[in-house]
Amino acid sequence: MFRGNPQHSGVYDAGGVPTFTKVKWSFHTGGMVIGSPTVTGGVVYVGSDDGNVYAIDASSGTQKWKFAAKSRVPSTPAVFAGTVYFTAYDGNLYALDSGSGQVKWKFHTGGERRFSARHLHGVQPVNETMPDPFDCFLSSPVVWNGAVYFGSGDGNIYSINAASGTLNWKFKTGDVVHASPAIADGIVYIGSWDSYFYALDAANGHERWRFKTGEDAEIHNQVGIQSSAAVADGMVYFGCRDSHLYARTRAPAKRSGRIPGTDRGSFPLQQ
């Protein structure tokens, strides 16, 4: 799955390529490939803005199958237990059979949209609301403990039963969620375009804490969280459009039942 595991640590078991010699193969899709490929069992799974998801033989580069979502797929597939999970711009989370590409189930959210604001990036007219052209990818799903987790343009973070496609829970944020969730020790870590970073209980979606990042009320250029968190060595890391990289221990100490210096469970991070 995206960045290799639910923690998004980016650590991969396979060896790298120490010396470049030549291109082994290339595979042409009909649109931009914005999401990352996922490789398992000798097969490469990747989505394209041409509206398809492809399964490609990792050795030869030949197509094994393709699935027509008929909607852009700028997310990274997660492949687990013979199922390929991905999100598309039609607002669906899809589950496909990894061998055949046939649909097992699909879950429809409240619909996709990009982050939008007035006077965005200083573009005139000042009072016109426009979508952010840099909000170009979708939340890549993470599979953990029998559930699929992802964010949506409808502002929700979802947990879906991985086998049946039924809703476990959803958590409402204040704006678009296109970052990908990271999960460690039963906690989901994810940011939203509402400028908050959230820690949620993976079992029930209850908020553990939230952290407020910077605002940019004038042109909205430096507001919101696009990047996906990474969890490693007891720390959670994420970048923000307010030009900061944040790092924090995952379990803040409590005093008298509340987290110091907070009001709604949020707390300051060390920059």
N, C-alpha and C positions, 0 to 999 in steps of 0.2 A: 504494500500500500504506500501512499504518499510518504516520502522520507523513510521508508523501510519498516516502520513499526508504529504501534499506537502512540508511543512517546515522541515520535518525530525526531529521534536522535540522529538520524542520518548515517547510522552505522550499518554497513552491509557485510554479510558473511563472505561473499565472493571476492576473489582477487581483482585488482584493477588492471589497467593497461599501462605499463611503465614506459613503453616506447611506441609511438605512432608509426605505423608502416603504410597502411592503405585502408580505404573504405571497403568493408566486406560486402555490404549491400546497402541499398537505399530503397525505401518504399514510398511511393507518391500517393497522397490523399488529395481530395479535391478542395481543401481549404487549409487554413492555418492550423498548426498543431501547437496549442497553448499549454495543455496539460502535459504532465510527465508520463512516460511509459511505465508500465508495471510488468515485470518479467518473472515468471514462475513456471516450472515444469516444461521448460524449453519453448515457451510461448510468450510473445510480447503483446500486451493489451494496451491499446491507446485510443483516445478519442480525438476527433477532428471537428473543426468548424464547418466541415461539409455535411454535418449532421449524422455521421456514422461513427460507430466504434468498431475497431478492427482487432482481429486476432491474427498474429503474424508469426510464422515459424522463425524462432530465434536464430537458427543455424543458416537457413537459406534465404530468409526475407520474403518468402512466398505467403500469400494470404491463405489462411485456414478458413476464416469466415468473416463476414461483416454484418453488423446489425444497424438497420436504418432507424435511428431515433427521430429523424426528420427535424432535428433541432440541434443547434450548436452544442458541442460537448467540450467545453474548456475546463474540464476537471480531470483529475488523475483517478483511474479505476482502482478499486480495492478488490483483490481476488482472495477468496477464503472458502475452503471446503467445497470446491467445485462451482463456486458462484462468483460472478463478476458484478460488482456494485459500482454505479456511477450516477452523477447528477447531470441534468441537461437543462437547457434554457426553456424547455416547455414546462418546467416546474416539477418534473418527475424525478424520483429516485428509482432507478431501474435495477433489477436483479436478473442476470442472464445466466444460463447454463454455460460454464466455461468451455465445455467441449463442443457444443453445437451453436451457441449464440442465441438459442431460443429463450424467450421471456419466461421467467418463473413467476414473477410478479412485478408490479410497479406501484409506487406510492406517490400520490399527488399532493403537493404542498399547496399553500395559498397562492402560488404563482411567483415567477421570477421577475425581478427588475434590477436595474443598476442604481447605485447611489446617485441621488439628484439633489441639486441645491440652486439657489439664486446666486447670480454673480459669480458662478463657479470659476475658479482660477483667474478671476478678474475679467472674464469675458462679458462683453456688453451685448444687449441691453441689460442693465443692472437688475431689473425686476423679472427677467425671464428665467424660469427654472429649466435646467438642462441636465441630462445624465452625464456622469463622469466618464470620459473616454478611457481613463486608466483603470476603471473597474471592469476588467476584461476577462476575469476567470471566475469560476464557481468553487464552492466549498467541496473539497475532495473527501469522500466518506472514509470513516475509520470503523473497522469491525473489532469489537471487543466483547467478550463474555456473552455471546449470543445475540448481540444487538449491533445495529449500524447507526453511527452518529454522524451528523452533518449539519451545516447551517444553510439558510435559505434567504433569497431576496425578499421573502414575506416578513423578514425580521425575526423568525423563530429558529431555535436550535432544536433538532429532533433526535429522538431515539426510536428506532424502528426494529421490531423483531426480525432478526436476520433470516429466519426460516419461513415465516408466514407473510411478512410485509405489513403487519398490523402495527399501529401506533402504541409505543410504550408510554412516552410522554413528550411534551414540547414545552419549551421555555421561551417566553416572549422578550425580545430586546427592543430597543428604541429605533432600530433602523436595519438596513440590509446586513446580512451576515454571509460574507463570502470567504472568510478565513476558514481553514480546516481545523477541526478539533484535535487536540492532543489529549491522551488519556494515560494517567498513571495512578496506581493505587486507588482505583475507584473514583477518581475525580476527572471531570472533563474541563479542559482549559481552552478558552476560545474568546476572541475579540469580535467586536461589532463596529459597524460604521457609526454607531451612536457614541463612540469614543470611550466606551467602557470595556474592560477586560474582565471576563467572568470565570469563576470556578464553580462548577455545578456537581452535585452528587450524581454519578453515572447511573445509579439504580433507580432514582425517582425524579431527577431533574431539579431538586431543590437547590437554591442558591447557597453556596458556602460563603462566598465573599465576592465583591466586585471592586475594581480599581478604576478611577477616573483618569484618563489621559488628557492631553491638551485640547484646547478649542481654537477655532479659527472662524469667528462669526462673520468676518467681512467677505472673504472669498472662498472659504472652505477648502483651501488648498492643503492645509496641514491639520486635518482632523480625521478621526476614524482609524480603525485597525484593519488593514488588508492582510498583513502577514500572519502566518500560522505559528503557533507557539511550539517550542521544543522543550522537553523535560529531560534533564540529565543530572545525576549526582545530587539529588535533593533540591534542585533549582528549576524554576520555570523561566524561560527566556522568550521575549517577543519584541518585535519592532513595531513602531507606530509612525504614522504620517506626521506626527509632531516633531519628527527628526530625532527621536530618542530610541535607544535600545534599552529595554527594561529587564532586570533580573531580580528574582525574589525567591527566598526559601518558600517551599510549597505549603508548609503548615505553620502559620503565624501563631505566636503564643497568645493566650487569652488571659485577661485579668478581670476578675469578678464577672465572668460570663460574657464579656464583650471584648472586641479587638481594640487595642489602644488607638486613640486618635482617629476614630471613625464614627460614622453615623449609621450607614446601612450595610455594615459588614465589609466596607472597602477599607483599604489601608495603603499608605504610601510605599512605593517601591524604591529600591536603591538604583540610581541611574549609573 
